[in-house]
């Protein structure tokens, strides 16, 4: 039976048991992401064996799940902190603070199988590997990799963008076969130094904004521009417009920024920014995170503040953007028991997008995982209902996101246990897989923000009218009982119960306070469960009665169906009998007609034709006799001519004919030949006529 926190029983697999032994001895106190998911395969990086596990999730509940070990051809000489799979799932980037390596996967046999190896399961597969500028990171001891992302506009999905803390620039690499070629270097400003880093003037993260189509579709070949939003340590955001032209070459334009933020603030909303994320919403939304647990949800819109009202610029020419802050969120980085601590400034936050819900993202940090859902659709709908009199280019949107502390792994100002892996699965449903610092795997269903939204509607008194309006509408959802039960089981603040993974070394006082709070929560939860039990019993009674009615209706329909089937079978038998009788009558009619035709007397025309045939037959016999006589005469003449020639040759008596006799004989022979030819022609004509008449 799967456990509550491990729905796929991943902790029982051999590979995760091995990972638990490896991570127990890992002393790195940073957030890592050693797992990834793509096309029904879960990838896990094992730093001890220096290999990548590939687990086929279709077989995870079988006795022997299918998995493989993918070994890089050139093992990385650095500690891997993150694995990134490209969009088609053909390459995997092994990212560390001291280097980047790219593995190329072999061909996959199908969507329900692993890679083609020719061996048994569990056998290692060596993959071709390309190391990106390994000498550069070896020579530059102070150079660290800050962020690596796959370039979404790559024609062959083999371009990587790498951000380092050296020289304040982005590097574009192209992975071709077993080599990683440096294609371009994009400068983001002056070269970094300790002074610039302390002031926050160096880039710390970047992400890609939605593409923009450039050029006229009719007059010229359009090209695609991919803006890159670069976050600096002081919270400023730069924009680098990279272009993929018709020749599939990646170029870059001049960098712009920093982007204007509305409403403006003295500290630019952040003093220690660490991560940026662009969400696939319309319009695009940007999230900026700081090390102090602050999140800034922004809208990325074209900057129209500097343009006149009478001027119009096409969309493809609007390269200037601005950020509009719609909400500021302060996360609880750890379980706060005594409420006397402050946030640790070294708590690095990583932002991860959610592929299933575009308006939701995840926050990974040293003390667990947070889920944040931005109700962008409701906010924009509210903004569209406002008047345009007070609008001057900056939308005045005030929203409240749904924040859930999904997993807690530490206390405030206490020992931190950072996350070591994170992935959102789409098999068999949306599941969240989290790898903890001790190697344990937490697998649970992804929380649905619609339930939270529904629970808030039930708990707010000012929304009673809207509830009545929704319930009285004809298009109301009839299958919302599960949503209703989920809303009743939610806490009063509408958030999900946090999963505690604090470990055995928690102080006794903290455990006592946690137990007291748990008992308080338990009382409320039991009350809610009692209400839910009554609702379920009432629904069961209603459904039982409905089931009895449906069974009676099904029985009546079954009887009607049986009756119709019997009628159809009887009619089919009668139809077969009618067909047999009809065939018998047809055969009898045919035989009778044949007898009538054969027994009927000859008509006058038939008699005339028969007499004509008899006359033709008599003439043909006469002609044959004449032909035979002519042939006999011809043979006699031939014999006589042969004998005369013989006599002349051997000196016997010769018969000399006069000229007149020769002429007479030749004339007779030619006349006989022509007569024979005429007779033969007449015979052929007669045969043709006879055959025609006979047919």
C-alpha positions as CSV (number, residue, x, y, z in Angstrom):
1,X,0.0,0.0,0.0
2,X,1.4,3.4,-0.9
3,X,1.9,5.8,2.0
4,X,0.3,9.2,2.4
5,X,3.5,11.0,1.5
6,X,4.7,8.5,-1.1
7,X,1.9,7.7,-3.5
8,X,4.2,6.0,-6.0
9,X,6.2,4.0,-3.4
10,X,9.4,5.5,-4.7
11,X,11.2,5.2,-1.4
12,X,11.1,1.4,-1.8
13,X,13.0,1.4,-5.1
14,X,16.6,0.5,-5.1
15,X,17.7,3.7,-6.8
16,X,16.2,5.9,-4.1
17,X,17.6,3.8,-1.3
18,X,21.0,4.3,-2.9
19,X,20.3,8.1,-3.1
20,X,19.4,8.2,0.6
21,X,22.8,6.7,1.5
22,X,24.5,9.2,-0.8
23,X,22.6,12.3,0.5
24,X,23.1,11.4,4.1
25,X,26.8,12.0,3.8
26,X,26.4,15.1,1.6
27,X,27.4,18.2,3.6
28,X,26.4,20.7,1.0
29,X,23.9,23.2,2.5
30,X,22.4,24.6,-0.7
31,X,19.3,24.0,-2.7
32,X,19.7,21.5,-5.5
33,X,17.5,20.0,-8.1
34,X,18.8,16.5,-8.9
35,X,15.6,15.1,-10.4
36,X,13.7,16.0,-13.6
37,X,10.7,14.7,-15.5
38,X,10.1,14.4,-19.2
39,X,7.8,12.2,-21.3
40,X,6.9,9.6,-18.7
41,X,10.5,9.2,-17.5
42,X,11.8,10.4,-14.1
43,X,15.5,11.3,-14.2
44,X,17.6,11.2,-11.0
45,X,21.3,12.2,-10.8
46,X,23.5,10.0,-8.5
47,X,26.6,12.0,-7.6
48,X,28.3,8.9,-6.0
49,X,28.1,6.7,-9.1
50,X,28.2,9.7,-11.5
51,X,25.3,8.4,-13.5
52,X,21.8,9.5,-14.4
53,X,18.9,7.1,-13.4
54,X,16.0,7.0,-15.9
55,X,12.9,5.4,-14.3
56,X,9.8,4.6,-16.5
57,X,6.8,5.7,-14.4
58,X,4.5,3.3,-16.3
59,X,6.1,0.4,-14.5
60,X,6.6,2.0,-11.1
61,X,3.9,-0.2,-9.5
62,X,5.2,-3.4,-11.0
63,X,7.3,-5.9,-9.2
64,X,10.4,-5.0,-11.3
65,X,10.1,-1.4,-12.5
66,X,12.0,-0.5,-15.7
67,X,15.0,1.7,-15.2
68,X,18.4,2.4,-16.7
69,X,21.7,4.0,-15.7
70,X,23.0,6.6,-18.2
71,X,26.7,7.3,-17.7
72,X,28.3,10.4,-19.3
73,X,31.1,9.6,-21.7
74,X,33.2,12.3,-20.0
75,X,32.3,12.4,-16.3
76,X,31.9,16.0,-15.0
77,X,34.8,17.2,-12.8
78,X,32.4,19.3,-10.7
79,X,29.6,18.7,-8.3
80,X,26.3,18.7,-10.1
81,X,23.6,20.9,-8.6
82,X,20.9,20.8,-11.2
83,X,19.8,18.7,-14.2
84,X,18.0,20.3,-17.1
85,X,16.2,18.4,-19.9
86,X,15.6,20.2,-23.2
87,X,12.2,20.4,-24.8
88,X,12.3,17.3,-27.1
89,X,14.0,15.3,-24.3
90,X,17.1,14.5,-26.3
91,X,19.7,16.2,-24.1
92,X,20.4,16.7,-20.5
93,X,22.5,19.6,-19.1
94,X,24.4,18.8,-15.9
95,X,24.9,22.1,-14.2
96,X,27.3,22.9,-11.3
97,X,28.8,25.9,-9.8
98,X,32.2,25.1,-11.5
99,X,31.0,23.9,-14.9
100,X,28.4,22.7,-17.3
101,X,28.2,19.3,-19.2
102,X,25.7,18.1,-21.7
103,X,24.6,14.5,-22.2
104,X,23.0,13.3,-25.4
105,X,20.5,10.5,-24.9
106,X,20.4,7.5,-27.2
107,X,17.3,6.9,-29.3
108,X,14.2,5.9,-27.5
109,X,12.2,2.8,-28.6
110,X,8.8,4.3,-27.9
111,X,6.7,6.3,-25.5
112,X,6.2,3.3,-23.3
113,X,9.8,2.1,-23.2
114,X,13.3,3.3,-22.3
115,X,16.3,3.9,-24.4
116,X,17.7,1.5,-27.0
117,X,20.6,-0.4,-25.3
118,X,20.4,-4.0,-26.4
119,X,20.9,-5.2,-22.8
120,X,18.8,-6.0,-19.8
121,X,17.3,-3.5,-17.4
122,X,19.6,-1.8,-14.9
123,X,22.6,-2.1,-17.3
124,X,24.7,1.0,-17.8
125,X,24.5,3.0,-21.0
126,X,27.3,5.3,-22.0
127,X,26.1,8.6,-23.6
128,X,28.1,11.1,-25.6
129,X,29.0,14.1,-23.5
130,X,30.1,17.6,-24.3
131,X,31.8,19.8,-21.7
132,X,31.3,23.5,-22.1
133,X,34.6,25.5,-21.7
134,X,36.1,23.2,-19.0
135,X,39.5,25.0,-19.2
136,X,37.8,28.3,-18.6
137,X,36.3,27.2,-15.3
138,X,39.5,25.4,-14.3
139,X,41.7,28.5,-14.9
140,X,39.3,30.9,-13.4
141,X,39.0,29.8,-9.8
142,X,36.7,32.6,-8.8
143,X,34.3,32.0,-11.7
144,X,31.0,30.4,-10.7
145,X,28.0,29.4,-12.8
146,X,24.9,31.4,-11.6
147,X,22.2,30.1,-14.0
148,X,21.8,27.9,-17.1
149,X,18.8,27.7,-19.3
150,X,18.0,26.1,-22.7
151,X,17.5,28.7,-25.4
152,X,13.8,28.3,-26.4
153,X,14.4,29.7,-29.9
154,X,17.1,27.2,-30.9
155,X,16.3,25.6,-34.3
156,X,17.6,22.2,-33.1
157,X,17.1,22.6,-29.4
158,X,20.8,22.4,-28.8
159,X,21.7,26.0,-27.6
160,X,22.4,26.8,-23.9
161,X,22.7,30.2,-22.3
162,X,25.0,30.4,-19.3
163,X,25.3,33.2,-16.7
164,X,28.5,33.4,-14.7
165,X,29.7,35.8,-12.0
166,X,32.8,36.7,-14.1
167,X,32.8,39.6,-16.5
168,X,29.0,40.2,-16.0
169,X,28.0,38.5,-19.3
170,X,25.8,35.8,-20.8
171,X,27.5,33.1,-22.9
172,X,25.6,31.3,-25.7
173,X,26.8,27.7,-26.4
174,X,25.9,25.3,-29.2
175,X,26.1,21.6,-28.5
176,X,27.1,19.8,-31.7
177,X,27.9,16.1,-31.5
178,X,30.5,15.8,-28.7
179,X,31.6,19.4,-28.5
180,X,30.2,22.5,-27.0
181,X,31.0,25.6,-29.1
182,X,30.9,29.1,-27.7
183,X,28.7,31.0,-30.2
184,X,28.3,34.4,-28.7
185,X,29.0,36.5,-25.6
186,X,26.5,39.1,-24.6
187,X,27.8,41.9,-22.3
188,X,25.4,43.0,-19.6
189,X,27.4,45.9,-18.3
190,X,30.9,46.6,-16.8
191,X,33.0,43.7,-15.7
192,X,32.0,42.5,-12.3
193,X,34.1,43.1,-9.2
194,X,33.8,42.7,-5.5
195,X,32.6,46.3,-5.2
196,X,29.9,45.9,-7.9
197,X,28.9,42.6,-6.4
198,X,28.5,44.2,-3.0
199,X,26.4,47.0,-4.5
200,X,24.2,44.5,-6.4
201,X,25.2,45.7,-9.9
202,X,25.9,42.2,-11.2
203,X,23.5,39.8,-12.8
204,X,22.2,37.0,-10.6
205,X,19.5,35.3,-12.8
206,X,17.8,35.5,-16.1
207,X,14.7,34.1,-17.9
208,X,13.1,34.3,-21.4
209,X,10.1,36.4,-22.1
210,X,7.5,35.4,-24.7
211,X,8.7,35.7,-28.3
212,X,7.9,38.7,-30.6
213,X,7.5,38.4,-34.4
214,X,9.6,41.0,-36.3
215,X,9.2,42.2,-39.9
216,X,6.4,42.4,-42.3
217,X,4.7,39.1,-43.1
218,X,4.1,40.2,-46.8
219,X,7.1,42.3,-47.7
220,X,9.9,40.5,-45.9
221,X,10.7,37.2,-44.2
222,X,9.7,37.6,-40.5
223,X,12.2,36.8,-37.8
224,X,11.6,35.9,-34.1
225,X,12.9,38.0,-31.2
226,X,13.4,36.3,-27.8
227,X,13.7,38.9,-25.1
228,X,15.9,37.9,-22.1
229,X,15.1,39.5,-18.8
230,X,18.2,39.7,-16.6
231,X,17.9,40.3,-12.9
232,X,20.6,42.1,-11.0
233,X,21.3,41.8,-7.3
234,X,19.8,45.2,-6.5
235,X,16.4,44.2,-8.0
236,X,16.8,46.0,-11.4
237,X,15.8,44.1,-14.5
238,X,17.6,44.5,-17.9
239,X,16.2,43.3,-21.2
240,X,18.4,41.7,-23.9
241,X,16.6,41.2,-27.2
242,X,18.0,38.2,-29.1
243,X,16.9,37.4,-32.6
244,X,16.6,34.2,-34.7
245,X,16.7,35.3,-38.3
246,X,15.6,33.4,-41.4
247,X,19.0,31.7,-41.6
248,X,18.5,30.3,-38.1
249,X,21.3,32.4,-36.8
250,X,21.0,33.7,-33.2
251,X,22.0,37.4,-32.9
252,X,21.5,40.0,-30.2
253,X,20.6,43.6,-30.2
254,X,21.6,46.4,-27.8
255,X,20.7,45.7,-24.2
256,X,18.0,48.0,-22.7
257,X,17.0,48.9,-19.2
258,X,16.8,48.8,-16.3
259,X,13.0,48.4,-16.8
260,X,10.8,50.9,-15.2
261,X,8.7,49.6,-12.3
262,X,5.3,50.9,-11.4
263,X,4.5,52.2,-8.9
264,X,8.1,53.4,-8.3
265,X,9.9,52.8,-5.0
266,X,13.2,54.1,-3.5
267,X,14.7,50.6,-3.0
268,X,13.4,49.3,-6.4
269,X,11.3,46.8,-4.3
270,X,14.4,44.6,-3.5
271,X,17.8,45.0,-1.9
272,X,19.0,41.4,-2.3
273,X,17.3,39.8,-5.4
274,X,18.2,36.2,-6.2
275,X,15.8,34.7,-8.7
276,X,13.5,35.7,-11.6
277,X,10.8,33.8,-13.4
278,X,8.6,34.6,-16.4
279,X,5.2,32.8,-16.4
280,X,3.4,31.8,-19.6
281,X,0.4,33.9,-19.0
282,X,-1.4,36.6,-21.1
283,X,-0.1,39.2,-20.5
284,X,3.2,37.8,-19.3
285,X,3.7,37.9,-15.6
286,X,7.2,38.1,-13.9
287,X,8.1,37.0,-10.4
288,X,11.1,38.4,-8.6
289,X,12.4,36.8,-5.4
290,X,14.8,38.0,-2.7
291,X,16.8,36.2,-0.2
292,X,14.6,37.5,2.6
293,X,11.6,35.6,1.4
294,X,9.9,38.4,-0.5
295,X,8.1,37.8,-3.8
296,X,7.1,40.4,-6.2
297,X,4.4,39.5,-8.8
298,X,4.6,41.8,-11.8
299,X,3.0,42.2,-15.2
300,X,5.3,42.7,-18.2
301,X,3.8,45.3,-20.5
302,X,5.1,47.4,-23.3
303,X,6.4,50.8,-22.0
304,X,4.1,53.5,-23.4
305,X,4.9,56.2,-20.9
306,X,7.4,58.1,-23.1
307,X,5.3,58.1,-26.2
308,X,2.7,60.7,-27.2
309,X,-0.9,59.9,-27.4
310,X,-1.1,60.7,-31.1
311,X,1.8,58.3,-32.0
312,X,1.2,54.7,-32.7
313,X,3.9,52.0,-32.8
314,X,3.2,48.5,-34.1
315,X,3.5,45.6,-31.7
316,X,6.6,44.2,-33.4
317,X,8.4,47.5,-32.9
318,X,7.7,47.8,-29.2
319,X,11.0,46.6,-27.7
320,X,10.7,48.6,-24.5
321,X,9.0,47.0,-21.5
322,X,7.9,48.0,-18.1
323,X,7.1,46.0,-14.9
324,X,3.9,46.7,-13.0
325,X,3.9,45.4,-9.4
326,X,0.5,43.9,-8.6
327,X,1.4,42.1,-5.3
328,X,4.1,41.7,-2.7
329,X,4.3,38.3,-0.8
330,X,6.3,37.6,2.3
331,X,7.0,33.9,2.7
332,X,7.5,32.1,6.0
333,X,10.9,30.6,5.6
334,X,10.6,27.9,8.2
335,X,8.3,27.0,11.0
336,X,7.9,29.9,13.4
337,X,7.1,28.7,16.9
338,X,8.3,31.5,19.2
339,X,7.9,34.3,16.7
340,X,11.1,36.0,17.8
341,X,13.4,35.3,14.9
342,X,14.2,36.9,11.6
343,X,14.8,35.6,8.2
344,X,18.2,34.3,7.3
345,X,19.7,36.4,4.4
346,X,21.6,33.4,3.1
347,X,18.4,31.6,2.3
348,X,18.6,31.2,-1.5
349,X,15.1,30.9,-3.2
350,X,14.7,29.2,-6.5
351,X,11.6,29.7,-8.6
352,X,10.1,26.9,-10.7
353,X,7.2,27.2,-13.1
354,X,4.3,24.7,-13.2
355,X,3.6,23.2,-16.6
356,X,0.1,22.1,-15.7
357,X,-1.1,25.5,-14.3
358,X,0.4,28.5,-16.0
359,X,-0.6,30.9,-13.2
360,X,1.2,28.8,-10.5
361,X,4.8,28.6,-9.6
362,X,6.9,26.9,-6.9
363,X,9.5,28.3,-4.5
364,X,12.4,26.1,-3.3
365,X,14.5,27.1,-0.3
366,X,16.4,25.8,2.6
367,X,13.4,25.2,4.7
368,X,11.0,23.6,2.3
369,X,8.6,24.2,-0.7
370,X,6.0,26.9,-1.2
371,X,3.2,27.0,-3.8
372,X,2.0,30.3,-5.1
373,X,-1.0,30.7,-7.4
374,X,-1.7,34.2,-8.9
375,X,-5.4,34.7,-9.7
376,X,-4.4,36.7,-12.8
377,X,-7.7,36.0,-14.7
378,X,-9.8,37.4,-11.9
379,X,-7.5,40.4,-11.4
380,X,-7.6,41.3,-15.1
381,X,-11.3,40.8,-15.2
382,X,-11.7,43.3,-12.3
383,X,-9.3,45.7,-14.0
384,X,-11.3,45.6,-17.2
385,X,-14.4,46.7,-15.4
386,X,-12.7,49.9,-14.1
387,X,-13.1,53.2,-15.9
388,X,-10.4,54.7,-18.1
389,X,-10.5,58.2,-16.7
390,X,-7.9,57.5,-14.0
391,X,-5.8,55.1,-16.1
392,X,-2.5,56.6,-17.3
393,X,-0.6,53.5,-18.6
394,X,0.0,51.7,-15.3
395,X,-2.8,49.3,-14.3
396,X,-4.0,49.6,-10.8
397,X,-4.4,45.9,-9.9
398,X,-4.4,44.8,-6.3
399,X,-4.7,41.0,-5.9
400,X,-4.2,38.3,-3.3
401,X,-2.4,35.2,-4.4
402,X,-3.0,31.8,-2.8
403,X,0.2,30.8,-0.9
404,X,0.6,27.3,0.5
405,X,3.5,26.0,2.6
406,X,3.6,22.6,1.1
407,X,6.7,21.1,2.8
408,X,8.5,22.4,5.9
409,X,12.0,21.1,6.5
410,X,13.4,23.5,9.1
411,X,12.9,26.1,11.7
412,X,13.5,29.9,11.6
413,X,17.1,30.6,12.6
414,X,17.6,26.9,13.2
415,X,19.2,24.1,11.2
416,X,18.3,24.2,7.6
417,X,17.6,21.2,5.4
418,X,17.5,22.4,1.8
419,X,15.6,20.6,-1.0
420,X,17.7,18.3,-3.2
421,X,15.2,17.7,-6.0
422,X,11.9,18.8,-7.3
423,X,9.6,17.9,-10.2
424,X,6.0,18.1,-11.2
425,X,4.7,14.9,-12.8
426,X,1.8,14.5,-15.2
427,X,1.5,10.7,-14.6
428,X,-0.9,9.2,-13.7
429,X,-2.3,12.6,-12.5
430,X,-0.5,15.8,-11.5
431,X,1.9,14.7,-8.8
432,X,4.6,16.6,-6.9
433,X,7.9,14.7,-6.3
434,X,10.3,16.3,-3.8
435,X,13.7,14.9,-2.8
436,X,14.6,15.9,0.7
437,X,18.1,16.5,2.1
438,X,18.1,13.1,3.8
439,X,17.2,11.2,0.6
440,X,13.6,10.7,1.4
441,X,11.1,11.2,-1.4
442,X,7.7,13.0,-0.8
443,X,5.1,12.2,-3.5
444,X,1.7,13.7,-3.3
445,X,-1.1,15.1,-5.5
446,X,-0.6,18.7,-6.6
447,X,-2.9,21.0,-4.6
448,X,-5.7,22.4,-6.6
449,X,-6.0,26.2,-6.2
450,X,-9.7,26.0,-7.3
451,X,-10.5,24.3,-4.0
452,X,-8.8,27.1,-2.0
453,X,-10.7,29.6,-4.0
454,X,-13.9,27.8,-3.3
455,X,-13.1,27.6,0.4
456,X,-12.5,31.3,0.6
457,X,-15.9,31.9,-1.0
458,X,-17.6,29.8,1.7
459,X,-15.8,31.5,4.5
460,X,-16.3,35.2,3.5
461,X,-19.6,36.6,4.4
462,X,-19.5,39.3,1.8
463,X,-19.6,36.7,-1.0
464,X,-23.0,35.2,0.0
465,X,-24.8,37.1,-2.8
466,X,-22.3,35.9,-5.4
467,X,-22.7,32.3,-4.1
468,X,-26.5,32.5,-4.5
469,X,-26.0,33.9,-8.0
470,X,-23.7,31.0,-8.9
471,X,-25.9,28.3,-7.4
472,X,-29.1,29.7,-9.0
473,X,-27.5,29.8,-12.5
474,X,-28.5,27.2,-15.1
475,X,-24.9,26.5,-15.9
476,X,-23.8,25.6,-12.3
477,X,-21.6,22.6,-12.0
478,X,-23.6,19.6,-10.9
479,X,-20.5,17.5,-9.9
480,X,-19.1,19.9,-7.3
481,X,-19.6,17.7,-4.3
482,X,-15.9,16.8,-4.2
483,X,-15.0,20.5,-4.3
484,X,-17.5,21.1,-1.5
485,X,-16.0,18.4,0.6
486,X,-12.4,19.7,-0.1
487,X,-13.6,23.2,1.0
488,X,-14.9,21.8,4.3
489,X,-11.7,20.0,5.0
490,X,-9.6,23.1,4.5
491,X,-8.3,25.1,7.4
492,X,-10.0,28.4,8.4
493,X,-7.3,30.4,6.5
494,X,-7.8,28.4,3.4
495,X,-4.3,26.9,3.2
496,X,-3.1,23.3,3.0
497,X,-1.7,21.5,6.0
498,X,2.0,21.7,5.8
499,X,4.0,18.4,5.7
500,X,6.6,18.5,8.4
501,X,9.9,16.9,7.7
502,X,12.1,18.3,10.5
503,X,14.0,15.2,11.5
504,X,14.8,13.6,14.9
505,X,17.0,16.5,16.2
506,X,14.2,18.9,17.0
507,X,14.3,20.5,20.5
508,X,11.9,19.2,23.1
509,X,10.2,22.6,23.6
510,X,9.6,22.9,19.9
511,X,8.1,19.4,19.8
512,X,5.7,20.3,22.7
513,X,4.5,23.5,21.0
514,X,4.0,21.6,17.8
515,X,2.0,18.9,19.6
516,X,-0.2,21.6,21.2
517,X,-0.8,23.3,17.9
518,X,-1.5,19.9,16.3
519,X,-4.1,19.1,18.9
520,X,-5.8,22.4,18.3
521,X,-5.8,21.8,14.6
522,X,-7.0,18.2,15.3
523,X,-10.2,19.5,17.1
524,X,-11.1,21.7,14.2
525,X,-10.3,19.0,11.7
526,X,-12.4,16.4,13.6
527,X,-15.3,18.8,13.6
528,X,-15.0,19.4,9.9
529,X,-14.7,15.6,9.4
530,X,-18.0,15.1,11.3
531,X,-19.7,17.6,9.1
532,X,-18.2,15.9,6.1
533,X,-19.4,12.5,7.4
534,X,-23.0,13.7,7.7
535,X,-22.9,15.2,4.2
536,X,-21.5,12.0,2.8
537,X,-24.1,9.9,4.6
538,X,-26.9,12.1,3.3
539,X,-25.4,11.9,-0.2
540,X,-25.1,8.1,0.1
541,X,-28.8,7.8,1.1
542,X,-29.8,9.9,-1.9
543,X,-27.6,8.0,-4.2
544,X,-28.8,4.6,-2.9
545,X,-32.4,5.6,-3.7
546,X,-31.4,6.9,-7.1
547,X,-29.5,3.6,-7.6
548,X,-32.7,1.6,-6.8
549,X,-34.7,3.6,-9.2
550,X,-32.1,3.2,-11.9
551,X,-31.9,-0.5,-11.3
552,X,-35.7,-0.8,-11.8
553,X,-35.5,1.3,-14.9
554,X,-32.6,-0.9,-16.2
555,X,-34.7,-4.0,-15.5
556,X,-37.6,-2.6,-17.4
557,X,-35.3,-1.6,-20.3
558,X,-33.7,-5.1,-20.3
559,X,-37.1,-6.7,-20.6
560,X,-38.0,-4.4,-23.5
561,X,-34.7,-5.1,-25.1
562,X,-35.3,-8.9,-24.7
563,X,-38.7,-8.6,-26.3
564,X,-37.4,-6.6,-29.2
565,X,-34.6,-9.1,-29.7
566,X,-37.1,-12.0,-29.8
567,X,-39.2,-10.1,-32.3
568,X,-36.2,-9.5,-34.5
569,X,-35.2,-13.1,-34.3
570,X,-38.7,-14.3,-35.3
571,X,-38.8,-11.8,-38.2
572,X,-35.4,-12.9,-39.3
573,X,-36.5,-16.6,-39.4
574,X,-39.6,-15.7,-41.4
575,X,-37.5,-13.6,-43.8
576,X,-35.3,-16.6,-44.4
577,X,-38.3,-18.8,-45.2
578,X,-39.7,-16.3,-47.6
579,X,-36.3,-16.1,-49.4
580,X,-36.1,-19.9,-49.8
581,X,-39.6,-20.1,-51.1
582,X,-39.0,-17.3,-53.6
583,X,-35.9,-19.1,-54.9
584,X,-37.8,-22.3,-55.3
585,X,-40.6,-20.6,-57.3
586,X,-38.0,-18.9,-59.5
587,X,-36.4,-22.2,-60.4
588,X,-39.8,-23.8,-61.2
589,X,-40.7,-20.9,-63.5
590,X,-37.4,-21.1,-65.3
591,X,-37.9,-24.8,-66.0
592,X,-41.5,-24.4,-67.2
593,X,-40.4,-21.6,-69.6
594,X,-37.7,-23.8,-71.0
595,X,-40.1,-26.6,-71.7
596,X,-42.6,-24.3,-73.4
597,X,-40.0,-22.9,-75.7
598,X,-38.7,-26.4,-76.7
599,X,-42.3,-27.8,-77.2
600,X,-43.6,-24.9,-79.3
601,X,-44.0,-25.5,-83.2
602,X,-41.7,-23.8,-85.7
603,X,-42.7,-20.5,-87.1
604,X,-42.7,-19.6,-90.8
605,X,-39.5,-17.6,-90.6
606,X,-37.7,-20.5,-88.9
607,X,-38.8,-22.9,-91.6
608,X,-37.5,-20.5,-94.4
609,X,-34.2,-20.2,-92.7
610,X,-34.0,-24.0,-92.3
611,X,-34.7,-24.5,-96.1
612,X,-32.1,-21.9,-96.9
613,X,-29.5,-23.7,-94.9
614,X,-30.4,-27.0,-96.6
615,X,-29.9,-25.4,-100.0
616,X,-26.6,-23.9,-98.9
617,X,-25.5,-27.3,-97.7
618,X,-26.4,-28.9,-101.1
619,X,-24.5,-26.2,-103.0
620,X,-21.5,-26.6,-100.6
621,X,-21.4,-30.4,-101.3
622,X,-21.5,-29.8,-105.1
623,X,-18.7,-27.3,-104.8
624,X,-16.6,-29.8,-102.8
625,X,-17.1,-32.4,-105.6
626,X,-16.0,-29.9,-108.2
627,X,-13.0,-29.0,-106.2
628,X,-12.0,-32.6,-105.9
629,X,-12.3,-33.1,-109.7
630,X,-10.2,-30.1,-110.3
631,X,-7.5,-31.3,-107.9
632,X,-7.4,-34.7,-109.7
633,X,-7.0,-33.0,-113.1
634,X,-4.3,-30.8,-111.7
635,X,-2.5,-33.8,-110.3
636,X,-2.7,-35.6,-113.7
637,X,-1.3,-32.6,-115.4
638,X,1.5,-32.3,-113.0
639,X,2.4,-36.0,-113.4
640,X,2.4,-35.7,-117.2
641,X,4.6,-32.6,-117.1
642,X,7.0,-34.4,-114.7
643,X,7.3,-37.5,-116.9
644,X,7.9,-35.4,-120.0
645,X,10.6,-33.5,-118.3
646,X,12.1,-36.9,-117.2
647,X,12.1,-38.2,-120.7
648,X,13.8,-35.1,-122.1
649,X,16.4,-35.4,-119.4
650,X,17.3,-39.1,-120.0
651,X,17.1,-39.1,-123.7
652,X,13.9,-41.0,-124.1
653,X,11.4,-40.1,-126.6
654,X,10.5,-36.5,-126.3
655,X,7.1,-35.0,-126.8
656,X,7.4,-31.7,-128.5
657,X,4.5,-29.4,-128.3
658,X,3.9,-26.6,-130.7
659,X,3.6,-23.1,-129.6
660,X,-0.2,-23.1,-130.0
661,X,-0.5,-26.3,-127.8
662,X,1.6,-24.7,-125.1
663,X,-0.5,-21.6,-125.2
664,X,-3.7,-23.7,-125.0
665,X,-2.4,-25.8,-122.1
666,X,-1.3,-22.7,-120.2
667,X,-4.6,-21.0,-120.7
668,X,-6.5,-24.1,-119.5
669,X,-4.3,-24.3,-116.4
670,X,-4.7,-20.6,-115.5
671,X,-8.5,-21.0,-116.1
672,X,-8.6,-24.0,-113.8
673,X,-6.5,-22.2,-111.1
674,X,-8.8,-19.2,-111.2
675,X,-11.8,-21.5,-111.0
676,X,-10.3,-23.3,-108.0
677,X,-9.7,-20.0,-106.2
678,X,-13.3,-18.8,-106.9
679,X,-14.6,-22.1,-105.5
680,X,-12.5,-21.8,-102.4
681,X,-13.7,-18.2,-101.8
682,X,-17.3,-19.3,-102.2
683,X,-16.8,-22.1,-99.8
684,X,-15.4,-19.7,-97.2
685,X,-18.3,-17.3,-97.7
686,X,-20.8,-20.2,-97.3
687,X,-19.1,-21.3,-94.1
688,X,-19.3,-17.7,-92.8
689,X,-23.0,-17.5,-93.6
690,X,-23.7,-20.9,-92.1
691,X,-21.9,-20.0,-88.9
692,X,-23.7,-16.7,-88.6
693,X,-27.1,-18.3,-89.1
694,X,-26.3,-21.1,-86.7
695,X,-25.3,-18.6,-84.0
